[in-house]
């Protein structure tokens, strides 16, 4: 018998889809969501997701192999749709028999969903609007996404402009009966999980809550910055040039946020001068973030690095094993549902 009967009843469709004990995904965080944390979350009953980010196919190949050596439980791989070697990365996932691929960062390019489904994997997509969600989930000739993540602006990293609570109210009544929808953004406690499950979500995705898990390889200074922060310290980046659309990024305020503004000005000038095309300009912005995030996570440079964090960062006060975090979330959710 389940230790969390009420929560598991509402998560049933999500756990059936993921193959995990609990329908709790760990959001893919570049440099953080690697084999150690991913395997720990999966071993704890959740669903770990490798953040491919800017990895080459060879690096992803190694990462998946080493994650498989650390867990026999299901886990997924997050691929960025604008990655220049996207189809090569998909081939790597096929080689390892990855069961779930998360496509993030934009509309999946033509043929990518088909290529993933060709080796039997499930596809998880993101959508910032209801209209796009319906389009991405359409199962014409089996080419649509199998599940959707809706992520509110409270989340860390790249975000949209609408809050999680509003997205949930807009998307879930329209989609939850026929589709599998996971909710993400600003979730730090199990009570919030219970609420979204009751609204029709089949599960949730959390990133910030797991970023400072004991198994996270993030630098001690990166973790300390999280423990010192409160919700209002996690701010969004500013777009300085309307001709250079930049997806806002939520991170803890530091010198790095100012350097990003300077980087945008530099890239916009090169764009105006005809030195680079728009695609290359956007790629340079992405590379800036990847480098700045690595400096913070791996090197512990919390002054000029990018400390990407969601607004739930204020709820983090100490390093905990992933299994303890998972247990607390499930206990809190079950207690909340039992009071209904």
Wavefront OBJ file of the C-alpha trace (Angstrom):
o trace
v 0.000 0.000 0.000
v 1.227 3.503 -0.861
v 2.663 5.629 1.927
v 1.064 8.621 0.211
v -2.286 7.297 -1.119
v -3.999 10.626 -1.804
v -0.985 12.168 -3.556
v -0.255 9.032 -5.565
v -3.878 8.753 -6.675
v -3.672 12.232 -8.205
v -0.200 11.523 -9.639
v -1.154 8.154 -11.143
v -1.188 9.282 -14.772
v 2.115 11.070 -14.240
v 3.877 8.128 -12.596
v 2.550 5.744 -15.245
v 3.992 8.044 -17.914
v 7.371 8.573 -16.252
v 7.798 5.122 -14.751
v 8.906 6.685 -11.451
v 7.510 6.297 -7.934
v 6.554 9.965 -7.698
v 5.585 12.327 -10.530
v 8.190 14.886 -9.497
v 10.667 15.872 -12.193
v 13.872 17.709 -11.481
v 14.095 20.669 -13.835
v 17.112 20.524 -16.123
v 19.714 22.958 -14.771
v 22.881 23.297 -16.832
v 26.021 22.212 -14.936
v 23.830 21.133 -11.981
v 21.564 18.443 -13.459
v 24.341 16.004 -14.259
v 24.740 12.287 -13.530
v 25.195 12.606 -9.748
v 22.104 14.672 -8.972
v 20.010 13.047 -11.712
v 20.688 9.528 -10.434
v 20.109 10.596 -6.805
v 16.689 12.049 -7.664
v 15.679 8.991 -9.652
v 16.903 6.686 -6.882
v 14.803 8.745 -4.438
v 11.660 7.982 -6.445
v 11.546 11.131 -8.548
v 12.486 11.621 -12.187
v 15.925 13.085 -12.843
v 16.611 14.906 -16.104
v 20.093 15.427 -17.565
v 20.609 18.994 -18.761
v 22.380 18.625 -22.092
v 22.693 22.390 -22.574
v 25.668 23.105 -24.806
v 27.173 19.592 -24.517
v 28.640 17.959 -27.610
v 27.256 14.558 -28.628
v 30.357 12.869 -27.183
v 29.910 14.560 -23.819
v 26.217 13.647 -23.704
v 27.111 10.066 -24.614
v 29.423 9.866 -21.597
v 26.958 11.600 -19.278
v 24.096 9.220 -20.094
v 26.334 6.156 -19.764
v 27.580 7.264 -16.360
v 24.084 8.130 -15.142
v 22.944 4.623 -16.145
v 25.805 3.220 -14.079
v 24.482 5.077 -11.015
v 20.789 4.230 -11.277
v 18.540 1.563 -12.736
v 15.545 3.887 -12.371
v 14.098 5.961 -15.241
v 15.546 9.367 -16.088
v 15.286 11.726 -19.038
v 17.422 14.048 -21.133
v 16.695 17.726 -21.800
v 17.755 18.964 -25.254
v 17.802 22.618 -26.337
v 15.943 23.004 -29.634
v 18.372 25.623 -30.970
v 21.427 23.369 -30.435
v 23.257 23.174 -33.796
v 23.777 19.413 -33.331
v 20.274 18.615 -32.106
v 19.777 15.597 -34.367
v 23.176 14.170 -33.427
v 22.178 14.502 -29.771
v 18.919 12.703 -30.524
v 20.967 9.884 -32.068
v 22.944 9.630 -28.816
v 19.683 9.338 -26.858
v 18.574 6.608 -29.269
v 21.838 4.718 -28.782
v 21.241 4.570 -25.026
v 17.532 3.856 -25.240
v 16.610 7.031 -23.346
v 12.920 6.737 -22.454
v 11.992 10.428 -22.207
v 13.366 13.463 -24.040
v 12.471 16.989 -22.950
v 12.624 19.572 -25.756
v 13.135 23.082 -24.392
v 14.113 26.535 -25.595
v 11.686 26.983 -28.480
v 9.443 25.230 -30.959
v 10.909 21.816 -31.869
v 12.401 21.946 -35.394
v 10.779 19.901 -38.121
v 11.534 16.214 -37.833
v 12.918 16.340 -34.276
v 9.835 14.902 -32.573
v 9.575 12.191 -35.241
v 13.264 11.312 -34.761
v 12.753 10.894 -31.012
v 9.596 8.848 -31.346
v 11.294 6.636 -33.939
v 13.283 4.927 -31.179
v 10.312 4.682 -28.817
v 10.994 7.576 -26.461
v 8.323 9.887 -25.065
v 8.540 13.611 -25.832
v 7.945 16.313 -23.231
v 7.482 19.882 -24.507
v 7.143 23.392 -23.082
v 4.654 26.018 -24.244
v 4.179 29.609 -23.025
v 0.675 29.991 -24.503
v -2.398 27.779 -24.609
v -2.638 27.992 -28.399
v 0.951 26.799 -28.835
v 0.420 24.059 -26.242
v -2.520 22.679 -28.202
v -0.465 22.777 -31.393
v 2.520 20.988 -29.859
v 0.311 18.310 -28.287
v -1.611 17.490 -31.466
v -1.079 13.844 -32.284
v -1.327 14.122 -36.068
v 0.403 10.989 -37.329
v 1.783 10.542 -33.807
v 4.136 13.516 -34.161
v 2.956 15.607 -31.209
v 4.402 15.916 -27.730
v 3.320 13.262 -25.239
v 3.316 15.596 -22.229
v 3.567 19.295 -21.493
v 5.357 21.344 -18.848
v 3.913 24.766 -18.071
v 6.488 26.917 -16.312
v 5.705 30.226 -14.656
v 7.879 33.283 -14.291
v 8.752 32.405 -10.681
v 11.151 29.763 -11.984
v 14.919 30.161 -12.254
v 16.812 30.385 -15.533
v 14.971 31.197 -18.768
v 11.399 32.241 -18.052
v 8.234 33.588 -19.628
v 6.184 36.598 -18.514
v 3.238 34.885 -16.761
v 3.048 33.475 -13.228
v 2.636 29.778 -12.507
v -0.710 30.216 -10.755
v -2.203 32.045 -13.743
v -0.826 29.531 -16.263
v -2.246 26.665 -14.209
v -5.695 28.257 -14.150
v -5.556 28.892 -17.885
v -4.060 25.615 -19.124
v -5.281 22.888 -16.780
v -9.058 23.228 -17.278
v -8.504 23.161 -21.052
v -5.927 20.385 -21.293
v -5.815 18.164 -18.220
v -8.560 15.719 -19.209
v -6.983 14.698 -22.499
v -3.315 15.527 -21.935
v -0.564 15.068 -19.364
v 0.421 18.420 -17.873
v 3.211 19.048 -15.349
v 3.390 22.375 -13.505
v 6.661 24.193 -12.757
v 7.861 27.490 -11.365
v 8.078 28.663 -7.758
v 7.257 25.296 -6.185
v 9.206 24.791 -2.979
v 6.829 22.857 -0.728
v 4.475 19.911 -1.009
v 1.401 22.007 -0.221
v 1.808 23.717 -3.609
v 2.204 20.324 -5.279
v -1.084 19.194 -3.742
v -2.876 22.281 -5.041
v -1.708 21.823 -8.631
v -2.543 18.115 -8.547
v -6.072 18.965 -7.411
v -6.348 21.397 -10.319
v -5.594 18.592 -12.784
v -1.814 18.457 -13.111
v -0.378 14.938 -13.260
v 2.854 16.007 -11.588
v 5.272 18.856 -11.039
v 8.773 19.974 -11.921
v 11.153 21.568 -9.405
v 14.630 22.926 -10.042
v 15.677 25.391 -7.353
v 14.581 23.039 -4.552
v 17.075 20.404 -5.753
v 19.931 22.717 -6.808
v 21.509 22.602 -3.350
v 20.860 18.950 -2.613
v 23.738 17.147 -0.928
v 24.374 15.267 -4.189
v 24.479 18.452 -6.283
v 28.018 19.116 -7.528
v 27.428 22.879 -7.298
v 30.262 24.742 -5.577
v 29.810 25.354 -1.807
v 29.823 29.113 -2.435
v 27.026 28.714 -5.005
v 24.958 26.863 -2.411
v 25.733 29.429 0.286
v 24.442 32.169 -2.015
v 21.150 30.270 -2.243
v 20.919 29.888 1.541
v 21.531 33.627 2.083
v 18.977 34.734 -0.508
v 15.330 35.566 -0.184
v 12.644 35.544 -2.861
v 13.135 39.160 -3.963
v 16.862 38.602 -4.579
v 15.998 36.383 -7.571
v 15.466 39.000 -10.276
v 14.929 38.873 -14.037
v 17.427 40.110 -16.581
v 16.652 43.243 -18.593
v 16.354 43.387 -22.369
v 18.140 46.506 -23.608
v 17.393 46.369 -27.341
v 13.971 45.451 -28.749
v 15.642 44.367 -32.012
v 17.506 41.673 -30.131
v 14.851 39.595 -28.392
v 16.264 38.064 -25.247
v 14.413 35.491 -23.190
v 14.551 36.833 -19.636
v 16.635 34.893 -17.132
v 15.930 34.833 -13.398
v 19.051 34.778 -11.212
v 20.326 36.218 -7.955
v 21.365 39.835 -8.390
v 25.137 40.370 -8.595
v 27.803 41.892 -10.843
v 27.019 39.245 -13.451
v 23.561 40.685 -14.098
v 25.199 44.025 -14.965
v 27.711 42.298 -17.242
v 24.849 40.678 -19.149
v 23.417 44.103 -19.917
v 26.819 45.147 -21.314
v 26.989 41.929 -23.359
v 23.622 42.664 -24.944
v 24.775 46.140 -25.968
v 27.932 44.678 -27.509
v 26.024 42.009 -29.466
v 23.392 44.532 -30.633
v 26.134 46.793 -32.016
v 27.653 43.887 -33.954
v 24.192 43.020 -35.269
v 23.663 46.624 -36.426
v 27.060 46.642 -38.113
v 26.152 43.531 -40.071
v 28.998 41.577 -38.522
v 26.685 38.796 -37.345
v 23.222 37.440 -38.207
v 20.316 37.299 -35.761
v 20.747 33.565 -35.163
v 24.400 34.026 -34.291
v 23.532 36.981 -32.046
v 21.078 34.880 -30.046
v 23.590 32.035 -29.867
v 26.206 34.405 -28.446
v 23.754 35.418 -25.733
v 23.163 31.746 -24.926
v 26.909 31.076 -24.784
v 27.309 34.027 -22.423
v 24.799 32.500 -20.037
v 26.352 29.044 -20.308
v 29.785 30.444 -19.442
v 28.510 32.686 -16.659
v 26.493 29.858 -15.147
v 29.490 27.532 -15.225
v 31.616 30.107 -13.408
v 29.045 30.266 -10.620
v 28.140 26.573 -10.339
v 31.521 24.928 -10.918
v 34.071 27.608 -10.001
v 32.079 29.237 -7.216
v 32.351 32.723 -8.730
v 29.219 34.168 -7.166
v 30.240 37.750 -7.946
v 30.390 37.724 -11.755
v 28.916 34.291 -12.472
v 25.223 33.693 -13.092
v 23.486 32.321 -10.002
v 20.286 31.163 -11.689
v 17.580 30.651 -9.071
v 13.815 30.716 -8.836
v 11.858 32.791 -6.342
v 11.428 29.729 -4.130
v 15.116 30.182 -3.224
v 14.050 31.900 0.000
v 12.742 28.538 1.281
v 16.199 26.924 1.065
v 18.210 27.100 4.258
v 20.451 24.021 4.286
v 21.959 21.237 2.224
v 19.840 18.064 2.292
v 20.063 14.664 0.581
v 17.770 14.364 -2.446
v 15.901 11.506 -0.755
v 15.103 13.727 2.250
v 13.872 16.523 -0.005
v 11.644 14.096 -1.899
v 10.257 12.616 1.324
v 9.471 16.070 2.740
v 7.660 17.132 -0.433
v 5.532 13.990 -0.458
v 4.729 14.203 3.277
v 3.707 17.867 2.915
v 1.522 17.089 -0.094
v -0.167 14.153 1.629
v -0.827 16.173 4.788
v -2.331 18.991 2.743
v -4.615 16.621 0.834
v -5.641 14.856 4.045
v -6.908 18.161 5.475
v -9.196 18.763 2.504
l 1 2 3 4 5 6 7 8 9 10 11 12 13 14 15 16 17 18 19 20 21 22 23 24 25 26 27 28 29 30 31 32 33 34 35 36 37 38 39 40 41 42 43 44 45 46 47 48 49 50 51 52 53 54 55 56 57 58 59 60 61 62 63 64 65 66 67 68 69 70 71 72 73 74 75 76 77 78 79 80 81 82 83 84 85 86 87 88 89 90 91 92 93 94 95 96 97 98 99 100 101 102 103 104 105 106 107 108 109 110 111 112 113 114 115 116 117 118 119 120 121 122 123 124 125 126 127 128 129 130 131 132 133 134 135 136 137 138 139 140 141 142 143 144 145 146 147 148 149 150 151 152 153 154 155 156 157 158 159 160 161 162 163 164 165 166 167 168 169 170 171 172 173 174 175 176 177 178 179 180 181 182 183 184 185 186 187 188 189 190 191 192 193 194 195 196 197 198 199 200 201 202 203 204 205 206 207 208 209 210 211 212 213 214 215 216 217 218 219 220 221 222 223 224 225 226 227 228 229 230 231 232 233 234 235 236 237 238 239 240 241 242 243 244 245 246 247 248 249 250 251 252 253 254 255 256 257 258 259 260 261 262 263 264 265 266 267 268 269 270 271 272 273 274 275 276 277 278 279 280 281 282 283 284 285 286 287 288 289 290 291 292 293 294 295 296 297 298 299 300 301 302 303 304 305 306 307 308 309 310 311 312 313 314 315 316 317 318 319 320 321 322 323 324 325 326 327 328 329 330 331 332 333 334 335 336 337 338 339 340
